[in-house]
Amino acid sequence: MSAEAPIIIIGTGLSGYSLAREIRKQNKDVRLLMITADDGFSYSKPMLSTGFTKGKAADELAQGAPETMSKQLDIEVRTHARVTGIDTEAHELSVGGERLGYSKLVLAWGADVIRLPMEGNGQEHVFSINDLMDYRAFRKALEGSRKVAIMGAGLIGCEFANDLRNGGYEVDVIAPSDAVMPGLLPPVAASAMQDGLTEAGVRFHLETVVNRIDRAGDGVALSLANGETLSADLVISAVGLRPRVELAENAGLDTNRGVRVNRALETSAPDVYALGDCAEVDGHVLLYVLPLMACARALAKTLLGERTEVRYGAMPVMVKTPACPVAVCPPPAAEQGEWQEERDGNSVRSLYLDTEGNTLGFAVTGDYAVEKQTLARAVPPLHL
Ligand SMILES: Cc1cc2nc3c(=O)[nH]c(=O)nc-3n(C[C@H](O)[C@H](O)[C@H](O)COP(=O)(O)OP(=O)(O)OC[C@H]3O[C@@H](n4cnc5c(N)ncnc54)[C@H](O)[C@@H]3O)c2cc1C
C-alpha cells in the first residue's frame, strides 16, 4: 500500500455522500475516492416515493451529477465501477481486473431488494425501486399505464400506493399481513393508516399473497392465493431489503444480518468501516436516514484520527402518506411495555408505556402526527 493511498468509500448513496460531506467539513486535504456501481447521481432516496405528490419526474429528483459532486467536495468519483473483491491484508480492492490501494476503506454499499420467486411469464412487468435508476426505469414503463399492483404493505409499499393514487393511478396492494406496516405500527395506528389510504382509493388485499404473474394483453394478471385475480399494467415488488454482505463475507469480514461493526463503525478488519443500509451497528440493522447521518458524523471524525462512537438519539420515522400522515418511533425490541392507543377518526395517538408510565415508543397518525417532536423528546435514545 502506498502512503498516498486515498480513503475509499464504496457507494454514492446517502451514506457515501453524507460521509464525504462530513469529512470535508473538517478536512479539505485528505484524498477521497468514491466508487459506485451506479451512475453516481446524488439524490435523496426517500423522495422516490413522492414523485407524483411533489409533481417531479425522475430526473428532477436528482440533486447533483457525479461531476458536480466531485467539484463540490473535491473528491474523485468513479461511476459504473463495481467492486468485486477486497483484500484486507494488502489494503486493496478489485474493480474487475484493476486493483486499487486504500488507506482506509468504507463500505456504504447499501442493501439488495428481496425478489420473491414467482411463477408465471409476466416478470418483466415487475419493478423493485431502491435507487434513482430503478425509479427512472419505473417511471418510463409507467407512461401510458393506468393500473399498478404493489406487493408489500410496508413503509415503501404504502408510500408508493399513496403517491401513485396522487398521480391518478389505480392501485391494488397485496400483502400476507393482516395490517399495513406490520412490525412498525401498532394495531390501531395501522388500521387508521389503512383507512386513510382506502379513502384515498387504494384497494387492499391483505392476508394473501401473489402466486403467479402472467402476461395478459399489454399488462399482467396476478393470481392471488385467496383465489382472486387482479389485472395490472405494472407491478411494484416492495417486500423488503437485505443488507449486502456477500463481498464482505468473501473478504473474511464478520457478517450477520449486515456487515458487523461496533459503535465506532469498525468492521472485524483493520481500517475497514461500514455504515448505512449494509451495516449492522452493534446488533442493529436500521435501514433509515437518521441513523446513517449519525454514523456519517461519527465516522468522519474517526477517519480523521479522532476515534468516535456513534450515539443515536430518538429517531422517529416519518411515513410519507399524505392521506394519513404517520410518525413512528418503535420501542427498543428488548424493552417491556404495552401499547396504549386512542383514536379519533384517522387520528391516532399510540404510546408504548413501561410499568412506570414512561413512554418508550410511539406512533401518531393524522392530526396527531404534529406531536412527533414533543414525543420524540420524551422517548429514551436507542441504547447504542
Ligand atoms: C422508496 C424509499 C423511501 C424511503 N423513505 C424513507 C424515509 O422516509 N425515511 C427514512 O429514514 N428512510 C427512508 N428510506 C430508506 C433510506 O432511503 C435508506 O436507508 C438510505 O437511502 C440508504 O442509503 P445507503 O447509502 O446506505 O444505500 P444506497 O442508497 O442503496 O447506496 C448504495 C450505493 O452502493 C453502491 N454499490 C453497491 N454495491 C456496490 C459494489 N459492489 N461496488 C460499487 N458500488 C456498489 C450503489 O451503486 C449505491 O451507490 C426509503 C427507502 C426507499 C427505497
The ligand as an ORCA input file, in Angstrom:
! r2SCAN-3c Opt
* xyz 0 1
  C     -38.758      4.494     -1.699
  C     -37.994      4.644     -0.410
  C     -38.430      5.555      0.522
  C     -37.736      5.690      1.725
  N     -38.188      6.606      2.641
  C     -37.507      6.780      3.789
  C     -37.942      7.754      4.762
  O     -38.952      8.427      4.578
  N     -37.196      7.919      5.895
  C     -36.073      7.194      6.121
  O     -35.425      7.388      7.159
  N     -35.629      6.260      5.230
  C     -36.322      6.045      4.080
  N     -35.874      5.114      3.170
  C     -34.598      4.391      3.456
  C     -33.367      5.262      3.137
  O     -33.579      5.959      1.934
  C     -32.122      4.371      3.047
  O     -31.901      3.846      4.353
  C     -30.852      5.102      2.607
  O     -31.082      5.890      1.464
  C     -29.726      4.093      2.351
  O     -28.601      4.733      1.843
  P     -27.220      3.945      1.602
  O     -26.277      4.990      1.078
  O     -26.832      3.194      2.815
  O     -27.541      2.858      0.462
  P     -27.857      3.066     -1.088
  O     -28.562      4.332     -1.332
  O     -28.508      1.813     -1.538
  O     -26.435      3.204     -1.775
  C     -25.621      2.112     -2.055
  C     -24.536      2.511     -3.015
  O     -23.584      1.456     -3.129
  C     -23.304      1.191     -4.491
  N     -22.843     -0.198     -4.608
  C     -23.449     -1.334     -4.216
  N     -22.671     -2.406     -4.441
  C     -21.527     -1.936     -4.992
  C     -20.327     -2.535     -5.455
  N     -20.116     -3.851     -5.364
  N     -19.374     -1.746     -5.996
  C     -19.547     -0.409     -6.075
  N     -20.658      0.219     -5.642
  C     -21.630     -0.533     -5.098
  C     -24.620      1.502     -5.183
  O     -24.415      1.693     -6.562
  C     -25.017      2.779     -4.438
  O     -24.311      3.896     -4.937
  C     -36.571      4.914      1.975
  C     -36.143      3.982      1.025
  C     -36.849      3.848     -0.157
  C     -36.392      2.828     -1.181
*
